[in-house]
């Protein structure tokens, strides 16, 4: 099985994890805008998680706020009797109303982190979290040491093993990198998005780079056209317009590199994940899923491994030609 090391922790994980945002189901922000990916079937989600484990996936990434707690609950149920086979990563820093399925806003101070961790442990039905991630990407870096030290205290108490920050900012990464048990940074990364300086810092500091949105919210799957639309409870609605604007242009860019991504027997999805592995030995993509079929396609990418150096250069050339 294709594996990678989770940064300084030395923990070996599958080279690809599964992101559990979508299985949280619908929820909204305080303004009533959708934050989820539409309706889900919890039993189907659990079967998909079990299938992932069968196929060698050992890393599962969620967040307390996904589905206003629902994603953690579903994952916890699915991992009963399987906890020793997996590495659980979750995130903190948002209050929410579980019954109303509404995110209410960020914590007021790091003093809330300890109780939030207890709530996640309860929902996940576990007595420890492998990777606890700060879920506020634009937090004031001058205040971040207090958050980092709160995480160190949770390590001392045995509640978490390691921690990280979900942020694209190198300046913020540098603050957390000073922490002894910081081991990972979660950053947006795909052929059209991402901050290479953040990735380079992960390499220098021996931090894993967990890659959120590795499939660009589905755009790199090849299933969308310029006429595609999204349901009202989908986070991409109404922000995505595939007829014009940025996503329309990126869809054209995807069509230019699709054949390279899908070479050597891969699907476009598998090629997008392989592109991330070709970028650095620190990258660990965490594509989302709702179905067993999506899990099988995602996990199948590990049978191929990274794109070759020449394929990476070819994609660079094709994208440069479109500038």
C-alpha positions as a Markdown table, in Angstrom:
| # | Residue | x | y | z |
|---|---|---|---|---|
| 1 | Unk | 0.0 | 0.0 | 0.0 |
| 2 | Unk | 1.2 | 3.5 | -0.9 |
| 3 | Unk | 1.8 | 5.3 | 2.4 |
| 4 | Unk | 3.2 | 8.6 | 3.7 |
| 5 | Unk | 4.5 | 9.9 | 7.0 |
| 6 | Unk | 2.3 | 12.3 | 9.0 |
| 7 | Unk | 5.0 | 14.9 | 9.5 |
| 8 | Unk | 7.1 | 15.0 | 12.7 |
| 9 | Unk | 4.8 | 12.4 | 14.4 |
| 10 | Unk | 6.3 | 9.6 | 12.4 |
| 11 | Unk | 2.9 | 8.1 | 12.1 |
| 12 | Unk | 2.5 | 6.1 | 8.8 |
| 13 | Unk | -0.8 | 6.8 | 7.1 |
| 14 | Unk | -2.3 | 5.9 | 3.7 |
| 15 | Unk | -1.0 | 8.4 | 1.1 |
| 16 | Unk | -4.6 | 9.6 | 0.6 |
| 17 | Unk | -7.1 | 10.2 | 3.4 |
| 18 | Unk | -10.8 | 10.7 | 3.1 |
| 19 | Unk | -12.4 | 14.0 | 3.9 |
| 20 | Unk | -15.6 | 13.8 | 5.8 |
| 21 | Unk | -17.1 | 17.2 | 5.2 |
| 22 | Unk | -19.9 | 16.0 | 2.8 |
| 23 | Unk | -21.1 | 13.2 | 5.0 |
| 24 | Unk | -22.1 | 15.8 | 7.6 |
| 25 | Unk | -25.1 | 16.7 | 5.5 |
| 26 | Unk | -26.8 | 20.1 | 5.1 |
| 27 | Unk | -26.1 | 23.0 | 7.5 |
| 28 | Unk | -25.9 | 26.7 | 7.3 |
| 29 | Unk | -23.9 | 29.7 | 8.6 |
| 30 | Unk | -25.5 | 32.5 | 10.6 |
| 31 | Unk | -26.6 | 34.3 | 7.4 |
| 32 | Unk | -28.5 | 31.1 | 6.4 |
| 33 | Unk | -26.2 | 30.3 | 3.5 |
| 34 | Unk | -25.5 | 26.6 | 2.8 |
| 35 | Unk | -22.2 | 25.2 | 4.2 |
| 36 | Unk | -22.7 | 21.5 | 3.4 |
| 37 | Unk | -23.0 | 19.4 | 0.3 |
| 38 | Unk | -26.6 | 18.4 | 0.3 |
| 39 | Unk | -28.6 | 15.5 | 1.7 |
| 40 | Unk | -26.8 | 12.3 | 2.7 |
| 41 | Unk | -27.7 | 8.8 | 3.8 |
| 42 | Unk | -25.9 | 8.0 | 7.0 |
| 43 | Unk | -25.9 | 4.3 | 6.5 |
| 44 | Unk | -24.4 | 4.8 | 3.0 |
| 45 | Unk | -21.7 | 7.1 | 4.6 |
| 46 | Unk | -20.8 | 4.4 | 7.1 |
| 47 | Unk | -20.6 | 1.7 | 4.3 |
| 48 | Unk | -18.4 | 4.0 | 2.3 |
| 49 | Unk | -16.1 | 4.5 | 5.3 |
| 50 | Unk | -15.9 | 0.7 | 5.8 |
| 51 | Unk | -15.1 | 0.3 | 2.2 |
| 52 | Unk | -12.3 | 2.8 | 2.4 |
| 53 | Unk | -10.7 | 0.9 | 5.3 |
| 54 | Unk | -11.0 | -2.3 | 3.3 |
| 55 | Unk | -9.1 | -0.6 | 0.5 |
| 56 | Unk | -6.3 | 0.6 | 2.7 |
| 57 | Unk | -7.4 | 4.1 | 3.7 |
| 58 | Unk | -6.2 | 4.8 | 7.3 |
| 59 | Unk | -6.7 | 8.6 | 7.6 |
| 60 | Unk | -10.1 | 10.2 | 8.0 |
| 61 | Unk | -10.4 | 14.0 | 8.3 |
| 62 | Unk | -13.5 | 15.7 | 9.7 |
| 63 | Unk | -14.3 | 18.9 | 11.7 |
| 64 | Unk | -16.6 | 19.6 | 14.7 |
| 65 | Unk | -18.6 | 22.0 | 12.6 |
| 66 | Unk | -19.2 | 19.8 | 9.6 |
| 67 | Unk | -22.9 | 19.2 | 9.6 |
| 68 | Unk | -22.9 | 21.0 | 13.0 |
| 69 | Unk | -21.4 | 17.9 | 14.7 |
| 70 | Unk | -23.1 | 15.3 | 12.5 |
| 71 | Unk | -20.0 | 14.3 | 10.5 |
| 72 | Unk | -18.1 | 13.5 | 13.7 |
| 73 | Unk | -21.1 | 11.5 | 15.0 |
| 74 | Unk | -21.3 | 9.4 | 11.7 |
| 75 | Unk | -17.6 | 8.8 | 11.7 |
| 76 | Unk | -17.6 | 7.8 | 15.3 |
| 77 | Unk | -20.4 | 5.3 | 14.6 |
| 78 | Unk | -18.6 | 3.9 | 11.5 |
| 79 | Unk | -15.3 | 3.4 | 13.4 |
| 80 | Unk | -16.8 | 1.3 | 16.2 |
| 81 | Unk | -14.5 | -1.8 | 16.5 |
| 82 | Unk | -12.1 | -0.3 | 14.0 |
| 83 | Unk | -10.5 | 2.6 | 16.0 |
| 84 | Unk | -7.2 | 0.9 | 16.1 |
| 85 | Unk | -7.0 | 0.6 | 12.3 |
| 86 | Unk | -7.3 | 4.4 | 11.6 |
| 87 | Unk | -5.9 | 7.8 | 12.3 |
| 88 | Unk | -8.6 | 10.4 | 13.1 |
| 89 | Unk | -8.1 | 14.1 | 12.3 |
| 90 | Unk | -10.7 | 16.7 | 13.3 |
| 91 | Unk | -10.8 | 20.4 | 13.7 |
| 92 | Unk | -12.0 | 23.0 | 16.2 |
| 93 | Unk | -12.9 | 26.7 | 16.6 |
| 94 | Unk | -16.6 | 27.1 | 15.6 |
| 95 | Unk | -19.7 | 27.1 | 17.9 |
| 96 | Unk | -22.8 | 25.5 | 16.4 |
| 97 | Unk | -26.3 | 24.4 | 17.2 |
| 98 | Unk | -26.6 | 20.7 | 16.5 |
| 99 | Unk | -30.4 | 20.7 | 16.5 |
| 100 | Unk | -30.8 | 23.7 | 14.2 |
| 101 | Unk | -27.8 | 22.5 | 12.0 |
| 102 | Unk | -26.3 | 26.0 | 12.2 |
| 103 | Unk | -22.8 | 27.3 | 12.7 |
| 104 | Unk | -23.0 | 30.2 | 15.1 |
| 105 | Unk | -19.5 | 31.7 | 15.0 |
| 106 | Unk | -15.9 | 31.3 | 16.3 |
| 107 | Unk | -14.9 | 30.7 | 19.9 |
| 108 | Unk | -14.3 | 33.8 | 21.9 |
| 109 | Unk | -10.9 | 32.6 | 23.3 |
| 110 | Unk | -8.6 | 29.6 | 23.5 |
| 111 | Unk | -10.1 | 28.8 | 26.9 |
| 112 | Unk | -12.9 | 27.1 | 25.0 |
| 113 | Unk | -10.7 | 24.6 | 23.2 |
| 114 | Unk | -10.5 | 22.1 | 26.1 |
| 115 | Unk | -14.3 | 21.7 | 26.3 |
| 116 | Unk | -14.6 | 21.6 | 22.5 |
| 117 | Unk | -12.1 | 18.7 | 22.5 |
| 118 | Unk | -14.2 | 16.8 | 25.0 |
| 119 | Unk | -17.3 | 17.3 | 22.8 |
| 120 | Unk | -15.5 | 16.0 | 19.8 |
| 121 | Unk | -14.2 | 13.0 | 21.7 |
| 122 | Unk | -17.8 | 12.2 | 22.8 |
| 123 | Unk | -19.2 | 12.5 | 19.3 |
| 124 | Unk | -16.3 | 10.5 | 17.8 |
| 125 | Unk | -16.7 | 7.8 | 20.6 |
| 126 | Unk | -13.0 | 7.7 | 21.2 |
| 127 | Unk | -10.7 | 8.7 | 24.1 |
| 128 | Unk | -8.1 | 10.4 | 22.0 |
| 129 | Unk | -7.7 | 12.3 | 18.7 |
| 130 | Unk | -4.7 | 11.7 | 16.6 |
| 131 | Unk | -4.6 | 15.1 | 14.9 |
| 132 | Unk | -6.4 | 18.1 | 16.3 |
| 133 | Unk | -6.5 | 21.0 | 13.8 |
| 134 | Unk | -7.1 | 24.8 | 14.3 |
| 135 | Unk | -10.0 | 25.6 | 12.0 |
| 136 | Unk | -9.6 | 29.4 | 11.6 |
| 137 | Unk | -7.3 | 30.1 | 8.6 |
| 138 | Unk | -7.1 | 33.9 | 9.0 |
| 139 | Unk | -6.7 | 34.0 | 12.8 |
| 140 | Unk | -4.4 | 36.8 | 14.1 |
| 141 | Unk | -0.9 | 35.2 | 14.1 |
| 142 | Unk | 0.1 | 37.3 | 17.1 |
| 143 | Unk | -2.7 | 35.6 | 19.2 |
| 144 | Unk | -2.0 | 32.1 | 17.8 |
| 145 | Unk | 0.6 | 31.1 | 20.4 |
| 146 | Unk | -2.1 | 30.8 | 23.0 |
| 147 | Unk | -4.0 | 28.4 | 20.7 |
| 148 | Unk | -0.8 | 26.4 | 20.1 |
| 149 | Unk | -0.2 | 26.2 | 23.9 |
| 150 | Unk | -3.8 | 25.0 | 24.5 |
| 151 | Unk | -3.1 | 22.2 | 22.1 |
| 152 | Unk | 0.2 | 21.3 | 23.8 |
| 153 | Unk | -1.8 | 21.1 | 27.0 |
| 154 | Unk | -4.2 | 18.6 | 25.4 |
| 155 | Unk | -1.3 | 16.5 | 24.3 |
| 156 | Unk | 0.0 | 16.5 | 27.9 |
| 157 | Unk | -3.4 | 15.3 | 29.1 |
| 158 | Unk | -3.5 | 12.5 | 26.5 |
| 159 | Unk | -6.6 | 13.9 | 24.8 |
| 160 | Unk | -4.8 | 14.4 | 21.5 |
| 161 | Unk | -1.6 | 13.1 | 20.1 |
| 162 | Unk | -0.6 | 15.9 | 17.7 |
| 163 | Unk | -2.0 | 19.1 | 16.3 |
| 164 | Unk | -1.9 | 21.4 | 13.3 |
| 165 | Unk | -3.5 | 24.4 | 11.6 |
| 166 | Unk | -5.8 | 24.5 | 8.6 |
| 167 | Unk | -4.4 | 27.6 | 7.0 |
| 168 | Unk | -2.9 | 28.7 | 3.7 |
| 169 | Unk | -0.7 | 31.4 | 5.3 |
| 170 | Unk | 3.1 | 30.7 | 5.7 |
| 171 | Unk | 3.3 | 33.3 | 8.5 |
| 172 | Unk | 0.7 | 31.4 | 10.5 |
| 173 | Unk | 2.3 | 28.1 | 9.7 |
| 174 | Unk | 5.6 | 29.4 | 11.2 |
| 175 | Unk | 3.9 | 30.2 | 14.5 |
| 176 | Unk | 2.5 | 26.7 | 14.9 |
| 177 | Unk | 5.7 | 25.1 | 13.6 |
| 178 | Unk | 7.4 | 26.2 | 16.8 |
| 179 | Unk | 5.2 | 23.8 | 18.8 |
| 180 | Unk | 6.8 | 20.5 | 19.7 |
| 181 | Unk | 3.7 | 18.4 | 18.8 |
| 182 | Unk | 2.7 | 20.4 | 15.7 |
| 183 | Unk | 2.9 | 17.8 | 12.8 |
| 184 | Unk | 0.6 | 18.9 | 10.0 |
| 185 | Unk | -0.8 | 21.9 | 8.1 |
| 186 | Unk | -4.0 | 21.6 | 6.1 |
| 187 | Unk | -3.9 | 23.7 | 3.0 |
| 188 | Unk | -6.0 | 24.1 | -0.1 |
| 189 | Unk | -4.1 | 22.6 | -3.0 |
| 190 | Unk | -4.9 | 21.4 | -6.5 |
| 191 | Unk | -3.6 | 22.3 | -10.0 |
| 192 | Unk | -5.4 | 25.6 | -10.0 |
| 193 | Unk | -5.3 | 26.6 | -6.3 |
| 194 | Unk | -2.8 | 26.6 | -3.5 |
| 195 | Unk | 0.1 | 28.4 | -1.9 |
| 196 | Unk | 3.5 | 26.9 | -2.8 |
| 197 | Unk | 5.3 | 28.9 | -0.1 |
| 198 | Unk | 3.2 | 27.2 | 2.5 |
| 199 | Unk | 4.1 | 23.8 | 1.0 |
| 200 | Unk | 7.8 | 24.7 | 1.0 |
| 201 | Unk | 7.6 | 25.6 | 4.6 |
| 202 | Unk | 6.0 | 22.3 | 5.4 |
| 203 | Unk | 8.9 | 20.6 | 3.7 |
| 204 | Unk | 11.5 | 22.6 | 5.7 |
| 205 | Unk | 9.7 | 22.1 | 9.0 |
| 206 | Unk | 8.9 | 18.4 | 8.4 |
| 207 | Unk | 5.2 | 19.0 | 8.5 |
| 208 | Unk | 2.7 | 16.9 | 6.6 |
| 209 | Unk | 0.7 | 19.0 | 4.0 |
| 210 | Unk | -2.9 | 17.7 | 4.2 |
| 211 | Unk | -4.5 | 18.9 | 1.0 |
| 212 | Unk | -8.1 | 20.1 | 1.2 |
| 213 | Unk | -10.1 | 20.6 | -2.0 |
| 214 | Unk | -7.8 | 18.4 | -4.0 |
| 215 | Unk | -10.5 | 17.9 | -6.6 |
| 216 | Unk | -11.4 | 21.7 | -6.6 |
| 217 | Unk | -14.9 | 20.9 | -5.1 |
| 218 | Unk | -15.5 | 18.4 | -7.9 |
| 219 | Unk | -14.4 | 20.5 | -10.9 |
| 220 | Unk | -11.5 | 18.1 | -11.5 |
| 221 | Unk | -13.8 | 15.1 | -11.6 |
| 222 | Unk | -14.8 | 15.7 | -15.2 |
| 223 | Unk | -18.5 | 15.5 | -14.4 |
| 224 | Unk | -19.3 | 19.2 | -14.9 |
| 225 | Unk | -20.0 | 21.2 | -18.0 |
| 226 | Unk | -20.5 | 25.0 | -18.4 |
| 227 | Unk | -24.3 | 24.3 | -18.0 |
| 228 | Unk | -24.0 | 22.5 | -14.6 |
| 229 | Unk | -25.9 | 24.0 | -11.7 |
| 230 | Unk | -26.1 | 23.2 | -7.9 |
| 231 | Unk | -28.9 | 22.5 | -5.5 |
| 232 | Unk | -29.8 | 25.3 | -3.0 |
| 233 | Unk | -28.4 | 23.3 | -0.1 |
| 234 | Unk | -25.0 | 22.8 | -1.8 |
| 235 | Unk | -22.1 | 25.0 | -0.6 |
| 236 | Unk | -21.3 | 25.8 | -4.3 |
| 237 | Unk | -24.7 | 27.4 | -4.7 |
| 238 | Unk | -25.0 | 30.3 | -5.6 |
| 239 | Unk | -21.3 | 31.2 | -5.6 |
| 240 | Unk | -20.2 | 28.9 | -8.5 |
| 241 | Unk | -21.1 | 30.0 | -12.1 |
| 242 | Unk | -19.7 | 27.6 | -14.7 |
| 243 | Unk | -20.8 | 29.8 | -17.5 |
| 244 | Unk | -18.6 | 32.7 | -16.7 |
| 245 | Unk | -16.1 | 33.9 | -14.1 |
| 246 | Unk | -13.3 | 32.0 | -12.4 |
| 247 | Unk | -14.8 | 28.6 | -12.3 |
| 248 | Unk | -15.7 | 28.7 | -16.0 |
| 249 | Unk | -12.1 | 29.6 | -16.9 |
| 250 | Unk | -10.8 | 26.9 | -14.6 |
| 251 | Unk | -13.1 | 24.4 | -16.3 |
| 252 | Unk | -11.5 | 25.3 | -19.6 |
| 253 | Unk | -8.1 | 24.9 | -18.0 |
| 254 | Unk | -9.1 | 21.5 | -16.7 |
| 255 | Unk | -10.2 | 20.4 | -20.2 |
| 256 | Unk | -6.7 | 21.3 | -21.4 |
| 257 | Unk | -4.9 | 19.0 | -18.9 |
| 258 | Unk | -7.5 | 16.3 | -18.6 |
| 259 | Unk | -5.8 | 13.9 | -21.0 |
| 260 | Unk | -2.5 | 14.1 | -19.0 |
| 261 | Unk | -4.3 | 13.6 | -15.7 |
| 262 | Unk | -6.2 | 10.6 | -17.1 |
| 263 | Unk | -3.1 | 9.0 | -18.7 |
| 264 | Unk | -1.7 | 5.5 | -17.8 |
| 265 | Unk | -5.2 | 4.1 | -17.0 |
| 266 | Unk | -6.1 | 6.7 | -14.4 |
| 267 | Unk | -9.4 | 8.6 | -14.2 |
| 268 | Unk | -9.2 | 12.4 | -14.1 |
| 269 | Unk | -9.9 | 12.2 | -10.3 |
| 270 | Unk | -7.0 | 9.8 | -9.8 |
| 271 | Unk | -4.8 | 12.0 | -11.9 |
| 272 | Unk | -5.6 | 15.0 | -9.8 |
| 273 | Unk | -4.6 | 13.2 | -6.7 |
| 274 | Unk | -1.5 | 11.8 | -8.4 |
| 275 | Unk | -0.5 | 15.4 | -9.3 |
| 276 | Unk | -0.5 | 16.3 | -5.6 |
| 277 | Unk | 1.8 | 13.4 | -4.9 |
| 278 | Unk | 4.1 | 14.5 | -7.7 |
| 279 | Unk | 4.3 | 17.9 | -6.2 |
| 280 | Unk | 6.0 | 16.9 | -2.9 |
| 281 | Unk | 6.6 | 13.9 | -0.6 |
| 282 | Unk | 4.8 | 15.8 | 2.2 |
| 283 | Unk | 1.4 | 16.0 | 0.4 |
| 284 | Unk | -1.5 | 13.9 | 1.6 |
| 285 | Unk | -4.7 | 14.7 | -0.3 |
| 286 | Unk | -8.0 | 14.3 | 1.5 |
| 287 | Unk | -10.8 | 14.1 | -1.1 |
| 288 | Unk | -14.4 | 14.1 | 0.0 |
| 289 | Unk | -17.0 | 11.4 | -0.6 |
| 290 | Unk | -20.6 | 10.5 | -0.3 |
| 291 | Unk | -20.7 | 7.1 | -2.0 |
| 292 | Unk | -18.8 | 3.8 | -2.1 |
| 293 | Unk | -18.1 | 4.4 | -5.8 |
| 294 | Unk | -16.4 | 7.7 | -5.0 |
| 295 | Unk | -14.3 | 6.1 | -2.2 |
| 296 | Unk | -13.3 | 3.3 | -4.6 |
| 297 | Unk | -12.2 | 5.7 | -7.3 |
| 298 | Unk | -10.3 | 7.9 | -4.8 |
| 299 | Unk | -8.6 | 4.9 | -3.1 |
| 300 | Unk | -7.8 | 3.4 | -6.5 |
| 301 | Unk | -5.4 | 6.3 | -7.1 |
| 302 | Unk | -3.0 | 4.8 | -4.6 |
| 303 | Unk | -2.4 | 1.8 | -6.9 |
| 304 | Unk | -0.9 | 4.2 | -9.5 |
| 305 | Unk | 1.2 | 6.5 | -7.3 |
| 306 | Unk | 2.4 | 10.0 | -8.3 |
| 307 | Unk | 2.5 | 11.4 | -11.8 |
| 308 | Unk | 6.0 | 11.2 | -13.4 |
| 309 | Unk | 8.2 | 14.3 | -13.5 |
| 310 | Unk | 7.6 | 14.6 | -17.3 |
| 311 | Unk | 3.8 | 14.5 | -16.7 |
| 312 | Unk | 4.1 | 17.2 | -14.1 |
| 313 | Unk | 6.1 | 19.3 | -16.5 |
| 314 | Unk | 3.6 | 18.7 | -19.3 |
| 315 | Unk | 0.8 | 20.0 | -17.1 |
| 316 | Unk | 2.9 | 23.1 | -16.3 |
| 317 | Unk | 3.4 | 23.8 | -19.9 |
| 318 | Unk | -0.2 | 23.4 | -20.9 |
| 319 | Unk | -1.3 | 25.7 | -18.1 |
| 320 | Unk | 1.4 | 28.3 | -19.0 |
| 321 | Unk | 0.1 | 28.3 | -22.6 |
| 322 | Unk | -3.3 | 29.3 | -21.4 |
| 323 | Unk | -2.0 | 32.4 | -19.4 |
